[in-house]
Every structure is written in structure tokens, then in C-alpha cells.
Amino acid sequence: MNVIRVLVVEDSAFMRRIISDIIREHPEIEVIATARDGVDALEKIKKSKPDVVTMDLEMPRMDGMETLQKIMAKNPLPVIILSSHTKIGSEVTLKSLDAGAVDIISKPALSSSGTASESIEELKNVLPQKIKAAAIAQVKLISAEKPAEGKAKNIPQVTKQVDEAARVIVAIGASTGGPKALEALFSRFPANLPATVLLSQHMPPGFTFSFAQRLDMLSPLRVKEAEEGDALLKGRALVAPGGYHLVIKNGRAHLDTGPRVNFVRPAIDVMYQSLLKCEQKILAVIMTGMGRDGTDGTVALKKKKEDTIVIVQEPDTALIPSMPAAVIKTGLCDARMSVEKMAAEIERYTRILS
């Protein structure tokens, strides 16, 4: 068994200890060094040659963003951002994903007495899984992917947009590596897509609102974080809020706080299971990510709704190929392709299903 070598970069001695202790509980992961700031981190990377780096964004001397940019420019490595910024979905965290970070985790908040909240338990559950996912990332794709560029929404000022119920649902699932891939996908969608889009991206609470806003800025579609009771309309996209399963109930969006599935909430499988009773036709899309979330739901959809179309991101083009590869193994995949080709194929299939 190859042990995953981790460099922990964190200016707080208390948090360095917490993160290191969590990692040490897992024999397949080890802390090979710690660093107090970006300057220290770059030196430790040269000496220790880690497989994965966990890093805070707010640090003295050299902050996380500058450090990340230097890592990606000189020696691309899988970097996981641990930051309180993720709790409010700040722009700096979005920029860290654009700069090459493979994933983000909410850092436990400290109380006024200096102790960490119960969110440490959440970190214990999430951090090891994120590190394992990052360790198998296709590093060549980390620095190769470029952030999508926004497109101005070309909507006539004198014409009122008509809300029209969708007869097709495009249900997209993504995990590690998803944000950049989704930005590339959403920027290519046409404004008149004859379907509603549902997105379950594994993200911590407090981040998905800003991510939905970013997708809305990049995409001709109208994109928003899902709210209870949202209608399913053509040319609209709903993003599952972090901490909630996005499901369809009585023809409308419902935010479910049920148990985690595949260790996550939102879970793609839960979203797919909720579509079994929908009157709309389904186009299921599985993108980059660790594990097999979405696979069981895909099987159920194909069995119950035989006209369901399944598209996956070509594993060779996915930062983490596990999720699309798991769907391909079922033999139920109708098409596999790179993100660059996916929007056009999704549009083509939705028009066929319509």
C-alpha cells in the first residue's frame, strides 16, 4: 500500500495540530511536514516532495492564493484549500479553484474561548476522503484547465421572458474537480436550452450560493441556488445548496436534510432517486469525482424510466475519473465525451427527448 504523503500548511498552531491529528488516524495517509505560511510551504515542498498539500488561504508573509499560484506554475500538485472563506462563499475561494486548487473544505471555526466547534467532527469525516481523492487526481489536468470566461446574457430589454415548464430534466452530478469543469460546461449552454438543469456538486455549506452566482454570470442560462418550491422551467438551472439533498417532490424543488449518502449531502444518488416518479424525461450527466455517487441512481433511472439518456465525462479528461468510470462499468452509458463537447450533445439529446 502506497502511503499518501501530505504537507499541512496552516498559520495557526492549534489548527495544524488538529489537521495533523486527523490525518494520523489513517494509516494510508501521513503528515510528512507542516508549514506556517506560503514561504515556508514552498521550501517544504522542495525538500519533502508531498503527494498532496492542504492549505489555508489567510497566512502571513505569503498568503494561500499567491502560494497556490507559485505551486501551479513551478510544480503542479493537488492542493486542498481549508479556509473559513468557504463558509461565506467568498470570491477568494472561487479564485483558488480557478488557480488550480482541486477542492475546498470549511475549516472549523474557533469559539471565543479558542476551542474548535463541533465542525471538527465534520472535518474528521471529510478531510481523509478529500485527501484520498486529491492523491489520484490527474495532475497534468490541474494546470492545463483554464477558467471559463463569462458571456454577457443577450436578453432583449423590451421583451419579457416567458416562464415555460420544462419537459426534460438535465440532472448533473459532480464532485472533486467539478467547479472548473462545470464552469466550462455552463458557459457553453445555449440560453434556449429546452430543459431545466439540476446540479448536485459536492460542496460545503455556505459556498454554493456564490458558486451558483458565478455560473449564472458565465452561462446564458439563468442559474441560482435552489430554494424550496422552485419550479422546473426551461433555460433555468438550480444548484443544490451545500448541506441539502436537492430532490424533486410534487413537480418542484425540495431541499432535503436526510442522512448523508455516499458520505455526502447533497448526494447525486438521492437526486436521481427522486426523479423516478417525475413526469419529465431525464438526461443524467456524471462528471469528475471520487467514488461512485450517481451510479446506483443511474441504474435505477434506466430501469424505471427506460428512455433516460446517460452521458458521462470521458474519464481521461476528468480530474478524478472514478465517478464517470463507475457509470461506464454498468454498461448503461449512452455517450462519453470531454466537457468541451458536452454542452452541444446535451442540447441535442434534450431536443430529441422533447
Secondary structure, 3 states (H helix, E strand, C coil): CCCEEEEEECCCHHHHHHHHHHHHCCCCEEEEEEECCHHHHHHHHHHHCCCEEEECCCCCCCCHHHHHHHHHHHCCCCEEEEECHHHHCCHHHHHHHHCCCCEEEECCCECCCCCECCHHHHHHHHHHHHHHHHHCCCHHHHHHCCCCCCCCCCCCCCCCCCCCECCEEEEEEECCCHHHHHHHHHCCCCCCCCCEEEEEECCCCCCHHHHHHHHHHHCCCEEEECCCCCCCECCEEEECCCCCEEEEECCEEEEECCCCECCECCCHHHHHHHHHHCCCEEEEEECCCCCCCCHHHHHHHHHHCCCCEEEEECHHHCCCCHHHHHHHHCCCCCEEECHHHHHHHHHHHHHHHC
